[in-house]
Each structure stands twice: as structure tokens, then as C-alpha cells.
Amino acid sequence: MYTVAFPSFCVHGPRHEEDIMDLVRREVEKCDRLGGFFNMMSMAGGTGSGMGTYITQCLRDTYPHSFILNQVTWPYGTGEVIVQNYNSVLTLSHLYQSSDAILVHENDTVHKICAQLMNIKQISFKDVNKVIAHQLGSVLQPAYTEGASEYNRNPLGDLMKSMVCHPEYKLLGLRNIPQMSETSLAYSVFTWPGLLKHLRQMLIANAKMEEGIDWQVRPPAGGLPPAEKGTHNKQLRFNTSLANLLILRGKDVQSADTGGFMDPALYTSWLPPGVASSTWRTPMSFNRYEKSATLVSNSQFLLKPLDGIVGKAWNMFASRAYVHQYTQFGISEEDFLDSFTALEQIIASYTHL
């Protein structure tokens, strides 16, 4: 089975652009204050990735000064469609030109959360979407930004300001704890020191969920030159961050000590932790959890999956497998090469944090 994404980009997008942008315009005109656009889409499927990418470019052209955040669903590693790696390479490289930030949910990770943390035996699309919705809600629900006396009125703008300090680094990951079944939740008690200790180690060791955290991974020793720090990180699988946003919700939230996320060793050497680390808080609990913590991270978390997709796509492209399915709709081999080049640059930039 194969589903080519970019006919939607080259054919269906232009065909329906006027109708779609007219609908968008009507909604924008209803806003007292336009905070930006939040686009949710697949990265490897057919219509979602191609059409989603095209509409994102239209939004950028029409609203050049508005924030655009794309939430993309990363494909299963085992494969959903034969050409998913082509679709992913084309989609991500084009989104990087139009979007202010790209928030990634990996299907494999969400599936594991459903199976291992939520104890779901037969996982459906509804279960997967429920986990993603919970994580997104934990970020976008109102909270107090640092030093603010009222809830943030533009969460998209505040998120971009906190997380994207350079146009070369736009990939955001999301970790949320706790996540568990309603049965387990009824018998669980959480403390801020415990939640923050686990969340910090998940960041350091690039663990996507609480279960299976590698507690042996440690930040590099202070004072290491950048070259040695990079070697150390690679050997110990340490996940270097560019920026982190910690969002705490629930009882006694002001007592939570977030100093562990201000450690300079967590961050690239050219950005001070006072700039790289932010915290939002609210005493309101979220989705039945008395206390919950969410971490949005701009870090090296996606390096391995991204390198894998680019490598698989290049191996197919080298033999020109399925390329004709794209060229017949106007995607040239030069377009592929430009996309490969763009993603290799992204990989290089994150590798050298």
C-alpha cells in the first residue's frame, strides 16, 4: 500500500485554496485578537501531510506576522505506507519554511503510553487521540507565566517566545506526567519533588515516558569544551536542550522547586539557563490529576528518528523507487534533493548543540 502526499500539495491544495482560506478569513474576522494558528496534521499520510503543508504555506503568505504552530504525528517506525519516508521528508522540509514551530507526537510513543501506562489491551485511534489531546491540553490550558498576575492570554505567542530562539531550531517535543489508567489513579499519590525528579531524568535520558527511564545517564561535567561535551553526550546518550518550558498544574504548585531545570549542564553552551528555561504554573488541577507536570522541550530528542527517516528515504531515492508517483504531479527530483539538504542541515544543527 502507498499513499502519496504531495498530489494533495500540488493539485488538491491549489484547487481548494480559495474555499479554505475564505473559511479561515471568516473565523479570523470573529477574533478580537488573533493569537495565531494551530494546525494539526499527519506527517506521512496522504491528504493530511500534503494538504496540511500547503495550507500552512497559505496561512504564512496571508498572515505573515501571525504565529503558526504545527502539531504533526510522526509515523510508526514499522511503517504505515511504503512511501511514508518520502512524505515525511517533503512535509517536514516544507513546514520548516512556513511554520514557527513544529510540535511532534510519535505514534510509537503514544502507542506505548496506551499499552504500558494506560493498560489498554486493544488500542484504537480514539485511545491514541485521547492521549495526544491530554498532552496538548496540558500545554494550551490557561496558566500563569513567570511573574504574571493573570493567566496568559496568548499561549501560542508565549510558547514561541519561550521555545524558539533561532529559526534553525523549530522541533518541539512534549512529555507529561503522570499518565495512567483511572483505576491506577484512584490509588496513587504524587508529590512535586517526585514528579519533577522523574521529568528531569526523562529529559536528560530522552525517555518518552516514565516507564523505562535510564537513570544512569547524567549531564556532562561543567567546564567541558563544546567538542568534548558533544562526545560525552553521544557516548552517554545525554539529550542536550536549547530551551525547556515546564508547566505545573495542581495543588501547592507554588511550593514546587524547579531549580533542577536551571542547571547549565542541561543546555547548549551559547544560551544561559535563565533564558533557556521557563515555568508556567496554575493551582487548578488538570483532567482528574491532583498534580501534573508537562515539559515542552526544544532539544536533541528527535535526532535518531529524523536521521532514520532521512536515511530510509535516501536509500529509496537512490534507486528512484516510487519517484515517478511524485514527478507525475509536479514534484521534481530537484525538489527531493532540496528537501534532503534541508533536513541534513537540521540534523547537523541539532547534533552540534
N, C-alpha and C positions, 0 to 999 in steps of 0.2 A: 504494500500500500504506500502511495506517496501523495502528499498534498502540497502543491507548490504555492508559496505565499505571495510571490510578487506579481502574479496576474492581478491580484486584488490591488496591489500598489500601482501597477501600470495601467490597468483597464478599469476595474470597478471603482477605484478611488476617484479618478477624474470624472467618471460617468455620474457619480452621486455626490460630488463635492458641493455643488450649489445647494442641493436639498439639505445636506448635513450641516453645512455652515450657516444656512438660514435658521435651522433649529437652534444651533448654538447661539447665534446672534439674539434670537428671541429670549433665550434664558439669560444671557448677559445683560440685556436691557432691563430685566427684572431686578438685577442686583443693585443695592445701594452702594456697595463697594465690592468690586471684583477682586477676590483674593488670588485667583489663578485657576489652573485646570489640573484635574487629577484623572489621568487616563489609565484604565485597567485593560490589559491585553495579554494574549499569548505571545510567546516569542518564537515558537517553532511551528505552529499550526498553519492553516491556510488563511482564512479570512481575517482572523484576529491580528496576526502579525503584519500582514501586508496592508490591510485597510487601516489598522491602528497606527502604523508608521506614517502612512500618507496623511491621515487626519491630524496627527501631531505636527507634521510639517505645515499643514494649512493653518493650524492654530498659531504656530510661531510666526508665519507670514502676516496673519490678520491681527494678531495681538502681540506685537514684538516686545512689549515691556511687561507682559504678564508672566507669572511663574507657571512652569509646566513640570509636573511630576508624573512620570510614567511608572506604574506598577506592572512588572512583567512576570509571567510564570515561566520559569526555566524548565525545559523538557526533562523527562525521565532519562537517566543515563542509559538504560537498556533500549531506549528508542520507542517512539510512538509512530513515527512515519520515517520512511527511508531518507527523505531529504531534509530532516529536521535540522541537521547541522548547517546546511546551506541557508535555510530560512533564518536560523539564529544569527549567523554571521552577517547576513544582509540587514536583518532587522536591527541588531544592536549597533552596527556601524552607522546606520542612518539615524537612529534615535539619538546617538551621541551628538549629532549636529544640531538637533532641534530641541531636545529636552534639557531642562536644567539639572535634573537628577533622575536616576533610574533605580527604583526600589525592587529588589529581586526576591522572589519566593521560589525555592527549588522544589519541584514536585517530589523528588526522592525524600527530602527532609520532611515535608508536610505529611507524606505517607507514613514515615516512621513515627512521627508525633501521634498520628491517628492510631497506629498499631500498638506502640510501646507505652505511650503516656496516657492516651485516652481509652486504651483497652478495647478498641473496636475490632470485631472479628471480620466482618465483611465491609470493607471500606468503599463508600460510594462517593460520587462527585459532591454530593451535599455535605458529607463529612469533611472532605478536603476544603471546600469553600468555607465551611464554618470555622475551621482553624485559621484560614487566611483572614477572614472577616474579623475574628477575635484579635489577631495581631494588629491589623490595620486600625481597628477601633482603639486599641491601647495607645496608639500614637496620636490619632486625629481627634479623640475626645478632648474637651477643654481641659487645660491645666495652667498653672501659674508658671510663667518663665522666671528666670532668676531675677530677683529684685523687683518683680512686678507686684502691684497691689490688686490687679484684676486679671481675669482669665485672658489668655492670648486670643486676639480677635482674628488673626491671620495665621493659622498654624502652618500653612504651606510656606509663607514668607519666612516665618521664624525657623522652620525646619531647614530651608535653603541657607539662611544666614548662618545657622549653626554647623551645617554639614558639608557645604560645597564651597570651599575657599579658592578653588582653582578649576578651570574648565577641563583640565585633563583628567580630573578625578571626580566621576559622577556616579559611581556604583555604590549603592547603599544596601546593607543587609539588616535584618531585624531578628532580634532574639527576645523572647518573652517568657518570664517565669512568674509563678508556677503555671503549668498546664496539665490538667489531669481530669479524670472522669468525675462525674458528680458523686458517684459512690465513694471514691477515694477522698474527695474534697471534704466530705462530711466528717472525716476522721483525721484531718490534717490541721496542723498549727504552724504558722510561719512567723519568722522574726526578720527584721530588716538586716541585721548582720549576716544571717544565714543566706537570705536571698541575694544580697549584694556580693557575698563571697563566691557563691556559685556563678553568678552572672559575670563577675570579673574573670574567673577562670575559664568560662565559656568563651569570652572574648580572646583571652591570651592564647588558648589552645585551639581556637577556631572550631569549637564544638557547637553544633547547630541546635542541640537540645541538652537538657540536664543529664539525661542518662548517657553514660559512657564518656564523661569528661576525663581527659588526660591530665591528672594533677601533677605530673612530672614536669610539664612544660613551665618554664619560668622566663620572665623578662631578662634581656641581656644586662650584664653588669654596667653600671653607669660609667661614663668616660671612655667607652669603646669608640674608636673612629668609625665612620659610616661603613667603610669596606668590611671591617671585622664584624661589625654589628650585623650586616647583611648575611655573612657566612654563618654567624651564630644562629640567626633566625631560621635559616634554611635547614641547619642541622637539627635544631630542636623544634621545628615546626611552629615557631612563635609567629603570631599574627600581628604585624605592625599596623597601627592605626594612624589615619590622618585626622579624623575627628570622631567623637562619640557624643551622642545625646542620650542621657539617662532620664527616663520618665517614670516617676514613682507615684503610685496611687494607693490610698488607703489610710488606715488608722495609724496615728502617731507618725505621720510621714515626715514631719519636721525634725524628728529625732534621728532619722536615717543619716549615717555618716558616709558620704560619698567620696571621701579623701582618696580611697584606693584607685579611683578613676582619674586622679590628678597626677599620677606617677609619670614623670617624664619618660621613663623607660618604655611606656606603652606606645609612645608616639614617634613620628618621624623627627629627625633632629632639627629640621628647619621651621618647626611650628611649636611655640610654647604651649604647655598643657593648659594654661589659663585661657587660651584662645581655642584650643582643640577640644576641650571638654565643657559640656553644658548640662544643666539639670533642670527639668521641669517637675513640679510637684502639685499634688492636689489631695486633700483629705478624703475626697469621695472615692469609695471603693468601685471596682470595675468588674462587671459580669460575675458577680457572686464571690469574688475573691476578696477577702478582708484586706489583704496586702498583695500588691503585684508590682513587678518591675519590668520595664521594657528598655532594651538598648538598641538604638539605631546607630549603625557603625559604618563609617567610610574607611575601609581597611583592605587588607590583602585577602579577605575571606573568599573571593570568587576566583582567585588566580588559577587554582587547579581545574575547576570545571570549565573556565573560559579557555584555558590552554588546551584542554581535552577536546572541546568542540571545534576550535580552530584547527587543531591537528587532524581530526577526523574529516572535516570539511575539505582541508587541503589535499588529503590523500585521495578523496573522491574527485576533486577538481583536477588533480594531476593526470587522471585517466579520462577526464572530461565526462564522467558518469553523470547522466541526467542533466547536463548543462543545456542540452537542446530544449528541455522543457521550460527553461528560463529565457533563452535567446529568442524564442518564437514570440515572446510577449514584450520584447524590448530591453531585457537585461543583458548587457554585453559581457564578454569575458573581461573587459577592462573594468566594468563595474565590480565584478568579483574580486579582481586584483586590488582595486582601491579599498574594498571592504576588508580584505585580508591585511593590507598595510595598516589601515586604521586600527584594527584590533591588536595587531602585533605591537603597535605603539602604546596602546593602553596597557597591555601586558607588561611591556618594558617599564612603563612609568610606575605601575604598582609594585613591580618586583624590586625597584630601587628605592622604595620608601625608606 
